[in-house]
Amino acid sequence: MPDEAYGAIMEFVPQSRDLGPPKVVATTLPFFARAAAVVGETWHELDQMAASLDQHAGQQSPDSPERVVIELMASGVRELARRLERTEGTLAAYLPAP
């Protein structure tokens, strides 16, 4: 994305009798685009982290307290990743279709 796309885009409407005073229209599109990208990257990383925790838990004995803790951590990380994935979908609704 070009550098200028990260700033607010403003459009000045010329003053006329019908329009009243000048108006400024700003878009938050760059914010939503960047937020969606960050959220997308983060939930993928969290998903990978949960998979790594699952692998580590598999190396522990079934009755190990460490295994229980690792499985709880993996479950929490996975839930956070699911929430971020839904957030990414919500943010994408504010972006124009490609």
One Martini backbone bead per residue (centre of mass of N, CA, C, O) as a GRO file, in nm:
protein
   98
    1MET     BB    1   0.096   0.035   0.023
    2PRO     BB    2   0.094   0.350   0.000
    3ASP     BB    3   0.185   0.601   0.204
    4GLU     BB    4  -0.065   0.792   0.141
    5ALA     BB    5  -0.285   0.573   0.246
    6TYR     BB    6  -0.241   0.631   0.571
    7GLY     BB    7  -0.391   0.883   0.532
    8ALA     BB    8  -0.606   1.119   0.519
    9ILE     BB    9  -0.877   1.190   0.308
   10MET     BB   10  -0.947   1.501   0.150
   11GLU     BB   11  -1.244   1.697   0.071
   12PHE     BB   12  -1.328   1.993  -0.092
   13VAL     BB   13  -1.610   2.186  -0.087
   14PRO     BB   14  -1.740   2.422  -0.250
   15GLN     BB   15  -1.867   2.727  -0.214
   16SER     BB   16  -2.224   2.780  -0.197
   17ARG     BB   17  -2.547   2.851  -0.167
   18ASP     BB   18  -2.646   2.543  -0.145
   19LEU     BB   19  -2.407   2.423   0.061
   20GLY     BB   20  -2.266   2.629   0.219
   21PRO     BB   21  -2.026   2.554   0.393
   22PRO     BB   22  -1.749   2.408   0.400
   23LYS     BB   23  -1.647   2.065   0.352
   24VAL     BB   24  -1.515   1.776   0.525
   25VAL     BB   25  -1.390   1.464   0.398
   26ALA     BB   26  -1.312   1.166   0.572
   27THR     BB   27  -1.122   0.869   0.577
   28THR     BB   28  -1.081   0.527   0.732
   29LEU     BB   29  -0.964   0.313   0.539
   30PRO     BB   30  -0.663   0.286   0.625
   31PHE     BB   31  -0.723   0.181   0.905
   32PHE     BB   32  -0.881  -0.079   0.826
   33ALA     BB   33  -0.659  -0.203   0.655
   34ARG     BB   34  -0.443  -0.224   0.878
   35ALA     BB   35  -0.608  -0.373   1.092
   36ALA     BB   36  -0.667  -0.625   0.920
   37ALA     BB   37  -0.371  -0.705   0.881
   38VAL     BB   38  -0.291  -0.740   1.179
   39VAL     BB   39  -0.509  -0.942   1.258
   40GLY     BB   40  -0.436  -1.158   1.049
   41GLU     BB   41  -0.148  -1.210   1.148
   42THR     BB   42  -0.213  -1.276   1.446
   43TRP     BB   43  -0.405  -1.523   1.419
   44HIS     BB   44  -0.198  -1.700   1.272
   45GLU     BB   45   0.017  -1.700   1.498
   46LEU     BB   46  -0.168  -1.821   1.718
   47ASP     BB   47  -0.226  -2.085   1.571
   48GLN     BB   48   0.071  -2.177   1.569
   49MET     BB   49   0.108  -2.174   1.876
   50ALA     BB   50  -0.105  -2.390   1.940
   51ALA     BB   51   0.032  -2.616   1.779
   52SER     BB   52   0.292  -2.616   1.947
   53LEU     BB   53   0.157  -2.681   2.216
   54ASP     BB   54   0.038  -2.951   2.129
   55GLN     BB   55   0.307  -3.086   2.073
   56HIS     BB   56   0.419  -3.053   2.361
   57ALA     BB   57   0.189  -3.206   2.507
   58GLY     BB   58   0.244  -3.482   2.356
   59GLN     BB   59   0.526  -3.520   2.522
   60GLN     BB   60   0.359  -3.569   2.757
   61SER     BB   61   0.217  -3.710   3.001
   62PRO     BB   62  -0.118  -3.765   3.059
   63ASP     BB   63  -0.075  -3.693   3.395
   64SER     BB   64   0.052  -3.424   3.357
   65PRO     BB   65   0.054  -3.101   3.471
   66GLU     BB   66   0.186  -2.971   3.221
   67ARG     BB   67  -0.023  -3.066   3.016
   68VAL     BB   68  -0.263  -2.914   3.131
   69VAL     BB   69  -0.145  -2.631   3.100
   70ILE     BB   70  -0.088  -2.642   2.794
   71GLU     BB   71  -0.382  -2.700   2.708
   72LEU     BB   72  -0.497  -2.437   2.826
   73MET     BB   73  -0.326  -2.247   2.660
   74ALA     BB   74  -0.415  -2.345   2.380
   75SER     BB   75  -0.713  -2.282   2.420
   76GLY     BB   76  -0.679  -1.973   2.465
   77VAL     BB   77  -0.534  -1.910   2.199
   78ARG     BB   78  -0.758  -2.019   2.012
   79GLU     BB   79  -0.981  -1.825   2.106
   80LEU     BB   80  -0.834  -1.567   2.025
   81ALA     BB   81  -0.808  -1.638   1.725
   82ARG     BB   82  -1.114  -1.653   1.668
   83ARG     BB   83  -1.176  -1.359   1.742
   84LEU     BB   84  -0.984  -1.231   1.534
   85GLU     BB   85  -1.113  -1.354   1.285
   86ARG     BB   86  -1.384  -1.206   1.323
   87THR     BB   87  -1.262  -0.921   1.318
   88GLU     BB   88  -1.154  -0.934   1.033
   89GLY     BB   89  -1.433  -0.958   0.900
   90THR     BB   90  -1.541  -0.688   1.003
   91LEU     BB   91  -1.322  -0.506   0.875
   92ALA     BB   92  -1.369  -0.599   0.577
   93ALA     BB   93  -1.650  -0.454   0.546
   94TYR     BB   94  -1.491  -0.160   0.510
   95LEU     BB   95  -1.386  -0.270   0.247
   96PRO     BB   96  -1.324  -0.284  -0.063
   97ALA     BB   97  -1.361  -0.455  -0.329
   98PRO     BB   98  -1.123  -0.609  -0.545
   0.00000   0.00000   0.00000
